[in-house]
Amino acid sequence: MSFHRTVIVFLLGLFSAVSHAGDAPKPKDKVVMGWLESVFLLPWHLRLTAKLDTGAKTSALHSNNIQRFNRDGREWVRFTLESEDDERAVVVERPLERTVYIKERHKGASKREVVTLTLCKNGREFQTEFTLVDRSNFNYPLLLGRSFLGSVAVVDAGETFVFKAEGDPCNQRGKGAATPTPSPPNGGH
């Protein structure tokens, strides 16, 4: 009899564990992306090719004409972004979040401004921080680091452009939303 009781207790425990398996916390909703992906910067709907780099902590954005200035007693940054799809250049103004020093191979460290921008990928919008830097010597204008990827994506190093730009709801070309929107003069965004 004790053998049968042991089997029954075991089966009841197993049944209980299986029935509560659906109650377990679900993993974060992450998507699999390739090591290269198209992303869109809002509100301008600029398409840029992003290199997803799990070795980099901070995301970096190719920017030209980076200038600091003061607005309403706060430091701001003005810079120029260029579209990969056309000859558009957009002048952007954003509050300066902070300044960081980034280690560069063969150069030591460089001082960079950090701003928050809205990135759109696969129909989802994300507020994320970018360091501003001249990336003209790199193959890709945008680098997405762990600070962005950690809660958003798992990178498949064997894939590129898992999500095509043409089918992305963030792609607004030809829908009247591609006209650059200037930053509001009152400091909002």
Secondary structure per residue as TSV (DSSP state, phi and psi in degrees):
chain	resnum	aa	ss	phi	psi
A	1	M	-	360.0	-36.3
A	2	S	H	-65.6	-32.1
A	3	F	H	-63.3	-44.5
A	4	H	H	-65.4	-39.0
A	5	R	H	-64.2	-40.7
A	6	T	H	-62.2	-42.7
A	7	V	H	-65.1	-42.3
A	8	I	H	-64.8	-44.8
A	9	V	H	-62.3	-42.2
A	10	F	H	-61.3	-47.4
A	11	L	H	-64.6	-40.5
A	12	L	H	-62.9	-40.9
A	13	G	H	-64.3	-42.5
A	14	L	H	-63.4	-44.8
A	15	F	H	-61.0	-41.7
A	16	S	H	-64.5	-43.2
A	17	A	H	-64.4	-42.5
A	18	V	H	-66.8	-41.5
A	19	S	H	-68.6	-26.0
A	20	H	T	-95.3	-0.9
A	21	A	G	-61.5	-33.6
A	22	G	G	-69.0	-17.0
A	23	D	G	-84.0	-9.7
A	24	A	S	-65.0	149.3
A	25	P	-	-61.5	140.9
A	26	K	-	-86.4	146.7
A	27	P	-	-65.9	159.3
A	28	K	-	-55.8	148.4
A	29	D	-	-78.2	87.1
A	30	K	-	-107.0	147.9
A	31	V	E	-109.6	155.3
A	32	V	E	-87.9	127.6
A	33	M	E	-125.9	155.8
A	34	G	E	-78.0	172.2
A	35	W	S	-73.0	-13.4
A	36	L	E	-125.7	136.0
A	37	E	E	-147.1	151.2
A	38	S	E	-85.8	135.6
A	39	V	E	-132.1	165.5
A	40	F	E	-125.4	133.7
A	41	L	E	-95.4	128.9
A	42	L	E	-102.8	150.5
A	43	P	T	-92.0	8.2
A	44	W	T	-85.4	-12.4
A	45	H	T	56.3	39.3
A	46	L	E	-78.2	123.3
A	47	R	E	-87.5	130.1
A	48	L	E	-132.2	148.6
A	49	T	E	-86.8	125.4
A	50	A	E	-108.2	135.1
A	51	K	E	-94.1	123.9
A	52	L	E	-90.4	114.6
A	53	D	-	-124.4	101.1
A	54	T	T	-72.7	-9.2
A	55	G	T	-84.9	-12.3
A	56	A	-	-103.7	135.3
A	57	K	S	-77.7	-45.6
A	58	T	S	-102.8	145.3
A	59	S	E	-80.0	148.7
A	60	A	E	-132.8	143.8
A	61	L	E	-128.4	129.8
A	62	H	E	-66.4	124.4
A	63	S	-	-139.6	146.0
A	64	N	E	-114.3	160.4
A	65	N	E	52.7	48.9
A	66	I	E	-74.5	121.0
A	67	Q	E	-136.3	134.9
A	68	R	E	-90.7	148.4
A	69	F	E	-155.8	168.3
A	70	N	E	-106.6	139.8
A	71	R	E	-142.3	123.6
A	72	D	T	52.2	39.8
A	73	G	T	78.0	9.2
A	74	R	E	-125.3	148.1
A	75	E	E	-77.0	134.8
A	76	W	E	-124.8	168.6
A	77	V	E	-131.3	136.1
A	78	R	E	-114.3	134.6
A	79	F	E	-154.0	166.7
A	80	T	E	-114.4	134.3
A	81	L	E	-114.0	146.8
A	82	E	E	-121.8	138.8
A	83	S	-	-78.1	146.4
A	84	E	S	-83.4	-19.0
A	85	D	S	-90.2	-23.8
A	86	D	S	-150.8	-170.6
A	87	E	S	-90.8	16.6
A	88	R	-	-71.4	139.0
A	89	A	E	-125.1	136.8
A	90	V	E	-122.2	128.9
A	91	V	E	-89.7	125.6
A	92	V	E	-116.9	141.3
A	93	E	E	-125.8	127.0
A	94	R	E	-142.2	151.9
A	95	P	E	-62.6	142.3
A	96	L	-	-75.5	120.1
A	97	E	-	-77.5	-45.7
A	98	R	E	-175.2	176.1
A	99	T	E	-117.4	137.7
A	100	V	E	-127.0	161.1
A	101	Y	E	-111.2	123.3
A	102	I	E	-111.5	129.4
A	103	K	E	-69.5	132.6
A	104	E	E	-122.2	138.7
A	105	R	T	-60.8	131.5
A	106	H	T	66.5	7.5
A	107	K	T	-128.9	-9.2
A	108	G	E	87.9	-132.7
A	109	A	E	-120.0	146.9
A	110	S	E	-118.6	146.4
A	111	K	E	-88.5	129.6
A	112	R	E	-134.1	147.1
A	113	E	E	-82.3	146.7
A	114	V	E	-119.4	130.2
A	115	V	E	-130.2	159.4
A	116	T	E	-102.2	130.9
A	117	L	E	-132.6	165.0
A	118	T	E	-99.8	122.6
A	119	L	E	-108.7	139.0
A	120	C	E	-120.2	131.1
A	121	K	E	-148.0	129.5
A	122	N	T	55.5	37.2
A	123	G	T	78.4	4.3
A	124	R	E	-113.7	139.2
A	125	E	E	-101.7	140.2
A	126	F	E	-134.0	131.1
A	127	Q	E	-86.8	125.4
A	128	T	E	-147.8	158.0
A	129	E	E	-91.9	144.0
A	130	F	E	-131.7	140.3
A	131	T	E	-84.3	143.8
A	132	L	E	-98.4	129.1
A	133	V	E	-157.1	153.9
A	134	D	-	-79.1	107.7
A	135	R	-	-105.7	24.5
A	136	S	T	-64.1	-20.0
A	137	N	T	-87.7	0.7
A	138	F	S	-106.0	160.3
A	139	N	S	-72.3	-27.3
A	140	Y	-	-128.6	136.6
A	141	P	S	-74.3	-14.7
A	142	L	E	-133.2	134.9
A	143	L	E	-121.3	125.6
A	144	L	E	-104.2	118.3
A	145	G	-	-98.1	-174.6
A	146	R	H	-60.8	-31.5
A	147	S	H	-61.4	-28.1
A	148	F	H	-90.8	-49.0
A	149	L	H	-65.5	-31.8
A	150	G	T	-51.3	-36.3
A	151	S	T	-109.9	2.8
A	152	V	T	-116.3	-44.9
A	153	A	E	-142.9	157.1
A	154	V	E	-111.1	131.9
A	155	V	E	-95.5	124.9
A	156	D	E	-95.4	104.4
A	157	A	T	-66.0	-13.7
A	158	G	T	-92.8	1.9
A	159	E	-	-123.8	153.7
A	160	T	S	-134.1	147.0
A	161	F	-	48.0	54.7
A	162	V	S	-59.7	-39.1
A	163	F	S	-107.5	117.3
A	164	K	-	-76.0	139.6
A	165	A	G	-61.2	-36.3
A	166	E	G	-62.4	-33.4
A	167	G	G	-95.3	-0.5
A	168	D	-	-76.9	127.0
A	169	P	T	-58.5	-19.0
A	170	C	T	-72.5	-18.8
A	171	N	-	-76.8	108.1
A	172	Q	-	-108.7	11.6
A	173	R	T	-59.8	136.0
A	174	G	T	79.5	3.2
A	175	K	T	-113.1	14.6
A	176	G	T	84.7	-1.2
A	177	A	-	-103.5	5.3
A	178	A	-	-83.7	-5.4
A	179	T	S	-73.2	127.5
A	180	P	-	-58.9	138.8
A	181	T	-	-104.1	119.0
A	182	P	-	-67.3	152.6
A	183	S	-	-67.5	140.8
A	184	P	-	-62.7	140.4
A	185	P	T	-68.5	-18.4
A	186	N	T	-85.5	3.9
A	187	G	S	96.9	-5.1
A	188	G	-	-77.9	166.4
A	189	H	-	-149.8	360.0
